Amino acid sequence: MKSDKYSQLKNDILVGLNTNQKAAVLENSQHLRIIAGAGTGKTSVLTKKIAYLIASKKTISKRILALTFTNKAANEMKERVKNLIGLEANETKIFTFHSLCNLILKIEAKEFQKIKDFENLDKNFNIIDDKDQKKILKDVYEKLQYSLTNEEIPNFRKAIDFISYVKNKELTFEQISSSAQNSTEKKLVKIYKNYTFYMNKANVVDFDDLQIFVKTLFLKIPEVAKKWSSFFDYILVDEFQDTSSIQYEIVKLLVSKKTKLIVVGDPDQTIYSWRGADVNLILNLEKDFPKLISITLDKNYRSHQIILDAANSLIANNKNRIKKNLISSKETEGIEIKFFDASNQAMEFSWIISEINDLKKNKVQLKNIAILYRQHFYAKHLEDELFKENIPYKIVGNTSFNSKKEIRDAINFLRVINDGNVVAFSQIINIPSKKIGPTILNKLNSLAEASNKNLFDFLMDFYSKNSKSKREQEIKIPLAKENQKKLIALLSYIKAFRPLFEEKEQKFDILLKNFLEKIDYFSAYKHETGEKKEAQEVLEKFYASLRIWQKHNTNKTLREYLDDSVLSSDLDNDYETNTSISLMTIHAAKGLEFQNVFLIGMSEGIFPTKKTLESYDNDLLEEERRLAFVAVTRAKERLFISYSRSNFLSASKINNYKSTPISTFVSEMKLKSEQILSFSRITAKGDLNYTKSESTTFYQGDLVNHIKFGQGIVLNVESETIDVEFFNLESNQKIRTILKNHKSIEKIEKS
């Protein structure tokens, strides 16, 4: 009977798969590389592959390891496999790279401490995210007396990228010191040295460390790698095109002679080289696995063929790739791509808004519209225009729920309660206010260093002594008595709540809520402005998330929750919108799809970037082209592409104005002539519903009246636009660029 059940399961799993998808699920003779083009059902194939392995008795679920890059993807994979095969899927090991590495390091801590230079890494290490990194860098900059107002001082983002680059390339301090050429690079070396010193002292690791430490552990102590590789019969890696050399080394060390490796990815979508991804790993996989079998998925279930033709034509210009052409599953070719050639950004943005309004008239919901761009700065003025037109929008990837101040505070309090995390403590020591600003905090840190302790341990020890007079004689704390009382109260509550969180059956959300009430957390929020209520509502959502986590993770500790929370925030896209247009960089759009996509700012120097063009590096140019390919393949129904001859709101704003060339990527898409729209052609056709039948002649100094902005004076006249200073607008919004024949503007004739 059970045999019949599995036979039926196998048949059910294969239902709905096309020929190549089915071949990928059934193939079991060798290592397997699945080249899965955009929109070809990659996730479905991967999850059905796992389910089929279990249903066909090739292995048992706990001997399958699946690796991916985000918690969201891992959870989706778990859910899909469970839906296909039931409870037997529960023991399948599905991790992100970071969560697997964290698990290995926690379990193998004693082994890891045997390695030279890693003796001091405690198994209770804390993982820090990018917000913590910035806090550490802030302390480092203050110690080095580096001011961000100095042009030679790299900003935090540049410093974090440099630190990550050094770690992923496994460069030594001597190597980066000797290669530093200019003042900024030498400062980056100093920042790196102080950053790593701080990390070691605080017993914290960043995301890069997790992977580097596991690779080091496996190489230095091969018995550990052998033990872990013996656990798995099959290792599947999702989004393999995004793997770094370190992640690949870990995978190779986990693949034993008896293990079969299955990788799924698309070399044409490798867009994270700046984060360590190496497109050559998926392209040259057969060098390490000679009997590798490759299957290509090229049937696209997302986009119409018109969109795919542009994408195929574009990416064909890359040399370093596995050739394939995406073929649409849709019966109709689809709606023509629209490309708009604008004289400046004002005109480009006006066209975008006009097209959005047309979509709205055709009952298209705003949630089905996305505006994509290479970098955030390009859309800054577009946001202003959307706001003025009352078109709701959300910037995706800008601020996640966990980035809200109240959530960061809550997590930092939990981290301090858990084990006195010094990075977190420095962020909450002045909450609520105790008049501990940067100067006093530096003095407190100096006192702690003089005592050879971290700040949290120093203050806990100092205030736990019995004799107040003895304390005052030994060390002078630079705080008024009233503020010292507040600090003592905070430390006392931290100490009191720690054992409560360790008790079984305790509800984390209730304990945290009680803790925040005890320390009078909301005292800094103004009740009359609604600040307090808003903060309370944010925290109520956080309490709910804590309850959900505990419900699904019974008997797990506070430390495990904190690890999960920081690991799940890395790379996870917080995209969710029901009533607004989505604005995002193309990197943030990876993995998403929309019925209607606007790809804007397609100018040389913007996309591809000026840095790429000036580097003459073909690898960088190919990555930029892959990024453009990702953008185009997000569109399901309609694709709008726009370009501005001037990357300013008006050509008059720059001296010696020269037209910016159109992006080479647009010409590589080989759009049909009827898809290319210029301003003059559009206005002649009347496609933009904002033009007057007669054009007015304007001169500098003319008085004009605008339906929305009121009266103003013409400052400058271009061939198709005028710059107007409006009398009744705010000082920073007075000057606007308006189309000459826009129906909202008229000249006030002199009497």
Buried (B, 14 or more C-beta within 10 A) or exposed (E): EEEEEBEEBBEBBBEEBBEBBBBBBBBBEBBBBBBBBBBBBBBBBBBBBBBBBBBBEBBEBBBBBBBBBBBBBBBBBBEBBBEBBEEBBEEBBBBBBBBBBBBBBBBBBEBBEEBEEBEEBEEEBBBBBBBBBBBBBBBBBBEBEBEEEEEEBBEBEEBBBBBBBBBBEEBEEEEBBEEBEEEBBBBBBBBBBBBBEBBBEBBBBBBBBBBBBBBBBBBBBEEBBEEBBEBBBBBBBBBBBBBBBBBBBBBBBBBBEEBBBBBBBBBBBBBBBEBBBBBEBBBEBEEBBEEBBEBBBBBBEBBBBBBBBBBBBBBBBBEBBEEBBBBBBBEEEBBBBBBBBBBBBBBBBBBBBBBBBEBEEEEBBBBBBBBBBBEBEBBEBBBEBBEEEEBEBBBBBEEBEBBBEBBBBBBBBBBBBBBBBBBBBBBBBBBBEBEBEEEBBBBBBEBBEEBEBBBBBBBBEBBEEEEEEEBEEEEEBBBEEEBBEBBBBBBBBBBEBBEBBEEEEBEBBEBBBEBBEBBEBBEEBEEEEEEBEEBBEBBEEBBEBBBEBBEEEEEEBBBEBBBBBBBBBBBBBBBEBEEBBBBBBBBBBBBBBBBBBBBBBBBBBBBBBEEBBEEEEEEBBBBBBBBBBBBBBBBBBBBBBBBBBBBBBBBBBEEEBEEBEBBBBBEBBEBEEEBBBEBEEBBEEEBBEBBBEEEEEBEEEBBBBBEEBEEBBBBBBBEBBBBBEBEEBEEEEBBBBBBBBBEEBEBEEEE
